[in-house]
Amino acid sequence: MYAEVYARTGLEQCGLGASGRDAPLIKPADWGIAVDEPVRDVPLPPDWKRRRGEVVRKNEAMFRAHNERRMVHEQPRSSEHVPLVCECGDAECWDALQLTFAEFEGAHATPHTYAVKPLHVMPDFEVVLAQRDRYWVVEKYAADGAAREAVFGRLTRAS
């Protein structure tokens, strides 16, 4: 029965014989696909930076929400270090941070500030406000230049 299904669907030609295991694999070159040539000059969508910024913002908001829930459940004393996760925009980063409750509250003084591991900064979307031994505080800005200039202008005036 399976042999009939494979024969009718043409899966034998794709390297999936009746057994599915013993058939030779078909290489892309066998189909006329050139795999040695890299794709170049692929145009980016006009709003690619906004899209990337949105993904970074969502990742950071997710990590921040996780840490906020953790702080509520931990109910730490003021000097006790709580293990948290880095709030950088990299979705693959799960590096640990050790912050006290006061450090956590200070890092989240505004809705746009986050605690990240040192050097876990995305300069296209954030600026470093403070550098500590165990963590850095960064502030997010939109991908457009106006919001970025507003953040940098405020930092320049505060210095």
The 8 nearest C-alpha neighbors of each residue, nearest first, counted from 0:
[[1, 3, 2, 4, 5, 17, 6, 7],
 [2, 0, 4, 3, 5, 17, 18, 6],
 [1, 3, 17, 5, 0, 4, 6, 16],
 [2, 4, 6, 0, 1, 5, 7, 17],
 [5, 3, 1, 7, 6, 2, 8, 0],
 [6, 4, 10, 2, 8, 3, 7, 9],
 [5, 7, 3, 9, 4, 8, 2, 11],
 [8, 6, 4, 5, 9, 3, 10, 2],
 [9, 7, 5, 10, 6, 4, 11, 3],
 [8, 10, 6, 11, 7, 12, 5, 13],
 [11, 9, 13, 5, 12, 15, 8, 6],
 [10, 12, 16, 15, 9, 13, 14, 5],
 [11, 13, 10, 14, 9, 15, 16, 25],
 [14, 12, 10, 11, 15, 25, 9, 24],
 [13, 15, 24, 22, 11, 23, 12, 25],
 [16, 14, 19, 11, 10, 13, 22, 17],
 [15, 17, 11, 19, 22, 18, 14, 10],
 [16, 18, 2, 19, 5, 1, 15, 11],
 [17, 19, 16, 20, 21, 15, 22, 2],
 [18, 20, 15, 16, 17, 21, 22, 14],
 [21, 19, 18, 22, 15, 16, 17, 23],
 [20, 22, 19, 18, 23, 16, 15, 17],
 [21, 23, 16, 14, 20, 15, 24, 19],
 [24, 22, 14, 21, 25, 15, 16, 20],
 [25, 23, 14, 26, 22, 13, 15, 21],
 [24, 26, 14, 13, 29, 23, 27, 30],
 [25, 27, 29, 28, 24, 30, 32, 14],
 [28, 26, 32, 29, 30, 25, 31, 34],
 [27, 29, 31, 32, 30, 26, 33, 34],
 [30, 28, 27, 26, 31, 25, 32, 33],
 [31, 29, 28, 27, 32, 26, 25, 33],
 [30, 32, 28, 29, 33, 27, 26, 34],
 [33, 31, 28, 27, 30, 34, 29, 26],
 [34, 32, 35, 28, 36, 31, 27, 30],
 [33, 35, 36, 32, 27, 28, 37, 31],
 [36, 34, 33, 37, 32, 28, 38, 27],
 [35, 37, 34, 33, 38, 39, 32, 28],
 [38, 36, 39, 35, 34, 33, 40, 41],
 [37, 39, 36, 40, 41, 34, 35, 33],
 [40, 38, 41, 37, 36, 42, 43, 35],
 [39, 41, 42, 38, 43, 37, 44, 36],
 [40, 42, 39, 43, 38, 44, 37, 45],
 [43, 41, 40, 44, 45, 39, 47, 38],
 [44, 42, 45, 41, 47, 46, 40, 48],
 [43, 45, 47, 46, 42, 48, 50, 41],
 [44, 46, 47, 43, 48, 42, 49, 50],
 [45, 47, 49, 44, 48, 50, 43, 51],
 [48, 46, 50, 44, 49, 45, 51, 43],
 [47, 49, 51, 50, 46, 52, 142, 45],
 [48, 50, 52, 46, 47, 51, 142, 53],
 [51, 49, 47, 53, 52, 48, 46, 54],
 [50, 52, 48, 54, 53, 49, 47, 55],
 [51, 53, 49, 55, 50, 54, 48, 56],
 [52, 54, 56, 50, 51, 55, 49, 57],
 [55, 53, 51, 57, 56, 52, 58, 50],
 [54, 56, 88, 52, 58, 53, 57, 59],
 [57, 55, 53, 59, 54, 58, 52, 60],
 [56, 58, 60, 54, 59, 55, 61, 53],
 [59, 57, 61, 55, 88, 60, 56, 90],
 [58, 60, 88, 62, 86, 56, 61, 57],
 [59, 61, 63, 57, 58, 62, 64, 56],
 [60, 62, 58, 64, 59, 63, 57, 65],
 [63, 61, 65, 86, 59, 64, 60, 66],
 [62, 64, 60, 66, 65, 61, 86, 59],
 [65, 63, 67, 61, 66, 62, 60, 68],
 [66, 64, 62, 68, 63, 67, 69, 61],
 [67, 65, 69, 63, 68, 64, 83, 70],
 [66, 68, 64, 70, 69, 65, 63, 71],
 [69, 67, 71, 65, 66, 70, 64, 72],
 [68, 70, 66, 72, 67, 71, 73, 65],
 [69, 71, 73, 67, 72, 68, 74, 66],
 [70, 72, 68, 69, 74, 73, 67, 75],
 [73, 71, 69, 70, 74, 68, 75, 67],
 [72, 74, 70, 75, 71, 69, 81, 68],
 [75, 73, 71, 72, 70, 76, 100, 69],
 [76, 74, 73, 79, 77, 100, 81, 70],
 [75, 77, 79, 78, 74, 100, 99, 80],
 [76, 78, 100, 79, 99, 101, 75, 80],
 [79, 77, 76, 99, 80, 100, 75, 101],
 [78, 80, 76, 99, 77, 75, 81, 100],
 [81, 79, 99, 98, 97, 78, 82, 100],
 [80, 82, 97, 98, 99, 83, 79, 75],
 [81, 83, 97, 96, 95, 80, 98, 84],
 [84, 82, 96, 95, 66, 97, 81, 85],
 [83, 85, 95, 96, 94, 93, 86, 66],
 [86, 84, 115, 94, 87, 116, 95, 96],
 [87, 85, 62, 115, 59, 114, 63, 113],
 [88, 86, 115, 59, 89, 85, 119, 120],
 [87, 89, 55, 59, 58, 90, 86, 56],
 [90, 88, 91, 92, 87, 58, 55, 59],
 [89, 91, 92, 58, 88, 93, 87, 55],
 [92, 90, 89, 93, 88, 94, 58, 87],
 [93, 91, 89, 90, 94, 85, 87, 88],
 [92, 94, 84, 85, 95, 91, 90, 86],
 [95, 93, 85, 92, 84, 96, 116, 83],
 [94, 96, 84, 83, 85, 82, 93, 97],
 [95, 97, 83, 84, 82, 85, 98, 94],
 [96, 98, 82, 81, 80, 83, 95, 99],
 [99, 97, 80, 81, 102, 103, 96, 100],
 [98, 100, 80, 102, 101, 79, 78, 81],
 [99, 101, 103, 102, 77, 104, 98, 75],
 [102, 100, 104, 103, 99, 105, 77, 98],
 [103, 101, 105, 99, 104, 100, 98, 106],
 [102, 104, 100, 106, 101, 105, 98, 99],
 [103, 105, 101, 107, 102, 106, 100, 108],
 [106, 104, 102, 108, 107, 103, 101, 100],
 [105, 107, 103, 104, 136, 108, 114, 113],
 [108, 106, 104, 112, 105, 109, 113, 103],
 [107, 109, 105, 106, 104, 112, 110, 111],
 [110, 108, 111, 107, 112, 106, 138, 113],
 [109, 111, 112, 107, 108, 113, 138, 139],
 [112, 110, 139, 109, 138, 113, 107, 140],
 [113, 111, 138, 107, 137, 109, 110, 106],
 [112, 114, 137, 136, 107, 106, 86, 115],
 [115, 113, 136, 135, 106, 86, 134, 137],
 [116, 114, 85, 86, 135, 87, 134, 119],
 [115, 117, 134, 119, 85, 135, 118, 96],
 [116, 118, 134, 135, 119, 115, 133, 130],
 [117, 119, 120, 116, 135, 115, 121, 134],
 [120, 118, 116, 117, 87, 115, 121, 88],
 [119, 121, 118, 122, 87, 125, 127, 115],
 [120, 122, 123, 124, 125, 119, 88, 126],
 [123, 121, 125, 124, 120, 126, 127, 139],
 [122, 124, 121, 125, 142, 52, 126, 140],
 [125, 123, 122, 140, 121, 139, 142, 141],
 [126, 124, 139, 122, 138, 140, 121, 137],
 [125, 127, 138, 137, 122, 128, 139, 124],
 [128, 126, 137, 129, 136, 138, 125, 135],
 [129, 127, 137, 136, 126, 138, 130, 135],
 [130, 128, 136, 135, 127, 131, 137, 134],
 [131, 129, 135, 136, 134, 132, 128, 127],
 [130, 132, 134, 135, 133, 129, 117, 136],
 [131, 133, 134, 130, 117, 135, 116, 129],
 [134, 132, 131, 116, 117, 96, 97, 135],
 [135, 133, 116, 131, 117, 115, 132, 114],
 [134, 136, 130, 115, 117, 131, 129, 114],
 [135, 137, 114, 129, 128, 113, 106, 127],
 [138, 136, 127, 128, 113, 126, 112, 125],
 [139, 137, 112, 125, 111, 126, 113, 127],
 [140, 138, 125, 111, 124, 112, 137, 126],
 [139, 141, 147, 124, 125, 146, 142, 138],
 [140, 142, 143, 146, 124, 147, 139, 52],
 [141, 143, 49, 124, 52, 48, 144, 140],
 [144, 142, 141, 145, 146, 147, 49, 140],
 [143, 145, 147, 146, 148, 142, 141, 149],
 [146, 144, 148, 147, 143, 149, 141, 142],
 [145, 147, 149, 148, 144, 141, 140, 143],
 [148, 146, 144, 150, 149, 145, 140, 151],
 [147, 149, 151, 145, 150, 146, 152, 144],
 [148, 150, 146, 152, 147, 151, 153, 145],
 [151, 149, 147, 153, 148, 152, 154, 146],
 [150, 152, 148, 154, 153, 149, 155, 147],
 [153, 151, 149, 155, 154, 150, 148, 156],
 [152, 154, 156, 150, 151, 155, 149, 157],
 [155, 153, 151, 157, 152, 156, 150, 158],
 [154, 156, 152, 158, 157, 153, 151, 150],
 [155, 157, 153, 154, 158, 152, 151, 150],
 [156, 158, 154, 155, 153, 152, 151, 150],
 [157, 155, 156, 154, 153, 152, 151, 128]]
